[in-house]
Structures are given as structure tokens and as C-alpha cells.
Amino acid sequence: MNIMDAFGDLGRPLRARDLCQASDLPIVSKSVENTRFKLKRLVDRGILAETKPGLFSRHRP
């Protein structure tokens, strides 16, 4: 499951750990940090929004 699919399927703001679980990745520091980095990059590109520190959701124009 890719990141955007997870946001569509779950329909709520997510944390990096939530995405690791949804993607069947191991819940270890390396996986969570890599996912968080990807989420931050999507925020920088305007695709996602970080509503609270560490909590990401789809960007609403």
C-alpha cells in the first residue's frame, strides 16, 4: 500500500507509525523514521499537511 492509498483508505490523519502498520512494515525506529521523512517531503511539496507535530493529513486547499 502506498502512502496516499493509506490516507484514502483510513480517512483520518495518520502518524508515521500508523503508515508502517498499514504497509506491513516492521515497527522499528528505522522504518518509522524513513516513513516520517517521506511524509515531511510530501508536506514540503504541498501534497500533505502536518496538522500537529507528527500528525499528517491530506492537504485541503
Buried (B, 14 or more C-beta within 10 A) or exposed (E): EEBEEBBEEEEEBBBBBBBBEBBEBEEEEEBBEEBBEBBBEBBEEEBBBBEEEBBBBBEEE
